């Protein structure tokens, strides 16, 4: 698939909601009810990180059982992980950074990749590969809105999904920036609510997050 088409595809995905939940799923049994709560709350784009053994099975279950869920794989670090996620049917993949091997592998898949970048040099390097949409990670430790805003003028071609340390209070500040398309976060997934399977509370938190900005 042409790179421009893939970039248009991931751009359309990221525009679906102002927040992309970043999910670390330890128990596959929670995957479907959790995803349903998020989607029902207005957050259909889900990033399930490959940080647990349950991640692949969780994505498979969500794709099979949760109507309206747009499932992406997060923390994709290798070409083999990229291949597995594409084979599974993920809508997109997210990497915290970018390596030459990963970028080369991504050219062979129709599944779009959202690679991470922080510095102007990293952004320019990814632009040379044809990327228009990038992850800005870790957002808060890397400089937050002040830093990201400073990239908008010299690099207006690129839009970011900042992730890392973003809260309900700071998210609106990111979403106001001209170079931010959406934000990634996990504040709508408090550990206590997950531990008690309180899907209604997670749906409510998701609904509030979805209202931060109209899609």
C-alpha positions as CSV (number, residue, x, y, z in Angstrom):
1,X,0.0,0.0,0.0
2,X,1.2,3.5,-0.9
3,X,2.6,5.4,2.1
4,X,0.3,8.4,1.5
5,X,-2.7,6.0,1.6
6,X,-1.4,4.5,4.9
7,X,-0.9,8.0,6.4
8,X,-4.4,9.1,5.4
9,X,-5.7,5.9,7.0
10,X,-4.0,6.4,10.3
11,X,-5.0,10.1,10.3
12,X,-8.6,9.1,9.9
13,X,-8.3,6.7,12.8
14,X,-6.7,9.2,15.1
15,X,-9.5,11.8,14.3
16,X,-12.2,9.4,15.7
17,X,-11.8,10.7,19.2
18,X,-9.8,13.3,21.2
19,X,-8.3,10.5,23.4
20,X,-6.8,7.1,22.6
21,X,-6.9,4.9,25.7
22,X,-3.5,3.2,26.3
23,X,-4.3,-0.2,27.7
24,X,-2.1,-2.6,29.6
25,X,-4.2,-5.8,29.9
26,X,-3.0,-8.5,32.3
27,X,-6.2,-10.6,32.3
28,X,-7.6,-11.5,28.9
29,X,-11.0,-12.0,30.6
30,X,-11.2,-8.3,31.2
31,X,-10.4,-7.3,27.6
32,X,-13.9,-7.5,26.1
33,X,-15.9,-5.8,28.9
34,X,-13.2,-3.2,29.2
35,X,-13.2,-2.4,25.5
36,X,-17.0,-2.3,25.5
37,X,-17.0,0.3,28.3
38,X,-14.5,2.5,26.5
39,X,-16.3,2.3,23.1
40,X,-19.7,2.9,24.7
41,X,-18.1,5.9,26.5
42,X,-17.1,7.4,23.1
43,X,-13.5,6.2,22.8
44,X,-13.4,3.7,19.9
45,X,-9.7,3.8,19.1
46,X,-7.9,1.5,21.5
47,X,-4.1,1.0,21.9
48,X,-3.4,-2.3,23.5
49,X,0.2,-2.4,24.5
50,X,2.4,-5.5,23.9
51,X,3.7,-5.3,27.5
52,X,1.9,-8.4,28.8
53,X,1.5,-12.0,27.7
54,X,-2.3,-11.4,27.4
55,X,-2.0,-8.6,24.8
56,X,-2.3,-10.6,21.6
57,X,-5.2,-12.7,22.9
58,X,-6.9,-9.6,24.2
59,X,-6.7,-7.8,20.9
60,X,-8.0,-10.9,19.1
61,X,-11.0,-11.1,21.5
62,X,-11.8,-7.4,21.2
63,X,-11.7,-7.4,17.4
64,X,-14.0,-10.5,17.4
65,X,-16.5,-9.3,20.0
66,X,-16.6,-5.6,20.4
67,X,-18.5,-3.8,17.7
68,X,-17.1,-0.3,16.9
69,X,-13.7,-0.9,18.4
70,X,-10.7,0.2,16.3
71,X,-7.9,-1.9,17.7
72,X,-4.2,-0.9,17.5
73,X,-1.2,-2.5,19.0
74,X,1.1,-0.4,21.2
75,X,4.7,-0.7,22.3
76,X,5.6,-2.4,19.0
77,X,9.4,-2.7,19.0
78,X,10.4,-5.3,16.4
79,X,9.6,-6.3,12.9
80,X,8.4,-9.6,14.2
81,X,5.9,-7.9,16.5
82,X,4.8,-5.8,13.6
83,X,4.2,-8.8,11.4
84,X,2.2,-10.6,14.1
85,X,0.0,-7.6,14.7
86,X,-0.6,-7.2,11.0
87,X,-1.5,-10.8,10.7
88,X,-3.9,-10.5,13.6
89,X,-5.7,-7.8,11.8
90,X,-4.8,-4.7,13.9
91,X,-6.0,-1.4,12.4
92,X,-2.7,0.3,13.3
93,X,0.5,-0.2,15.3
94,X,2.3,2.3,17.6
95,X,5.9,2.4,18.5
96,X,7.5,4.5,21.3
97,X,10.3,5.5,19.0
98,X,11.6,4.4,15.6
99,X,14.4,2.2,14.3
100,X,15.6,1.7,10.8
101,X,14.7,-2.0,10.9
102,X,11.2,-1.3,12.2
103,X,10.6,1.5,9.6
104,X,11.9,-0.8,6.8
105,X,9.6,-3.6,8.0
106,X,6.6,-1.3,8.1
107,X,7.0,-0.6,4.4
108,X,6.0,-4.2,3.7
109,X,2.7,-4.0,5.6
110,X,-0.6,-2.4,4.8
111,X,-1.2,-1.8,8.5
112,X,-0.1,1.8,9.2
113,X,2.6,2.5,11.9
114,X,2.6,5.5,14.3
115,X,6.2,5.8,15.2
116,X,7.5,7.9,18.1
117,X,9.6,11.0,17.9
118,X,10.7,13.8,20.2
119,X,13.5,15.9,18.6
120,X,13.3,18.0,15.4
121,X,15.9,15.7,13.9
122,X,13.8,12.6,14.7
123,X,10.8,14.2,13.2
124,X,12.7,15.2,10.0
125,X,14.1,11.7,9.7
126,X,10.6,10.2,9.8
127,X,9.3,12.8,7.4
128,X,11.9,11.5,4.9
129,X,10.2,8.1,5.2
130,X,6.9,9.7,4.4
131,X,5.4,10.0,7.9
132,X,2.9,12.8,8.6
133,X,1.5,11.4,11.9
134,X,3.8,10.6,14.9
135,X,3.6,9.7,18.5
136,X,5.2,12.3,20.8
137,X,6.5,10.2,23.7
138,X,7.1,10.6,26.6
139,X,5.1,13.8,26.4
140,X,5.3,15.4,29.8
141,X,8.9,14.4,30.6
142,X,10.0,15.5,27.1
143,X,8.8,19.0,27.6
144,X,5.0,18.9,27.4
145,X,2.9,21.5,25.5
146,X,5.6,24.2,25.5
147,X,8.0,21.9,23.7
148,X,5.5,20.4,21.3
149,X,4.2,23.9,20.5
150,X,7.7,25.0,19.5
151,X,7.8,22.3,16.9
152,X,4.6,23.5,15.2
153,X,6.1,26.5,13.4
154,X,9.2,24.9,11.7
155,X,7.5,21.5,11.2
156,X,3.8,22.3,10.4
157,X,3.5,19.2,8.1
158,X,3.5,16.8,11.1
159,X,0.6,16.0,13.5
160,X,1.3,14.3,16.8
161,X,-0.4,12.0,19.3
162,X,1.3,13.0,22.5
163,X,1.3,10.2,25.2
164,X,3.0,9.9,28.5
165,X,2.0,11.5,31.8
166,X,-1.1,13.3,30.3
167,X,-3.9,13.9,32.7
168,X,-7.6,15.1,32.4
169,X,-6.3,18.5,33.4
170,X,-3.5,18.8,30.9
171,X,-5.1,17.0,28.0
172,X,-7.1,20.1,26.8
173,X,-3.9,22.1,26.7
174,X,-2.4,19.6,24.2
175,X,-5.6,19.4,22.2
176,X,-5.5,23.2,21.6
177,X,-2.2,22.9,19.8
178,X,-2.3,23.1,16.0
179,X,0.0,20.1,15.6
180,X,-1.9,17.7,17.9
181,X,-4.5,15.4,16.4
182,X,-5.4,13.4,19.5
183,X,-3.8,12.4,22.8
184,X,-3.0,9.1,24.4
185,X,-3.7,8.4,28.0
186,X,-4.8,5.9,30.7
187,X,-6.4,8.1,33.3
188,X,-9.8,6.6,32.4
189,X,-8.5,3.2,33.4
190,X,-7.7,3.6,37.1
191,X,-6.3,0.4,38.7
192,X,-8.9,0.3,41.4
193,X,-11.8,0.3,38.9
194,X,-10.1,-2.4,36.8
195,X,-9.5,-4.5,39.9
196,X,-13.2,-4.4,40.8
197,X,-14.4,-4.7,37.2
198,X,-16.3,-1.5,37.6
199,X,-17.1,-1.0,33.9
200,X,-19.7,1.6,34.5
201,X,-17.2,3.9,36.2
202,X,-14.8,3.4,33.3
203,X,-17.5,4.1,30.8
204,X,-18.3,7.4,32.7
205,X,-14.6,8.4,32.7
206,X,-14.4,7.6,29.0
207,X,-17.5,9.7,28.3
208,X,-15.9,12.7,30.0
209,X,-12.6,12.2,28.1
210,X,-14.5,11.9,24.8
211,X,-16.1,15.3,25.5
212,X,-12.8,17.1,25.7
213,X,-13.1,17.9,22.1
214,X,-15.6,17.0,19.4
215,X,-14.3,14.3,17.0
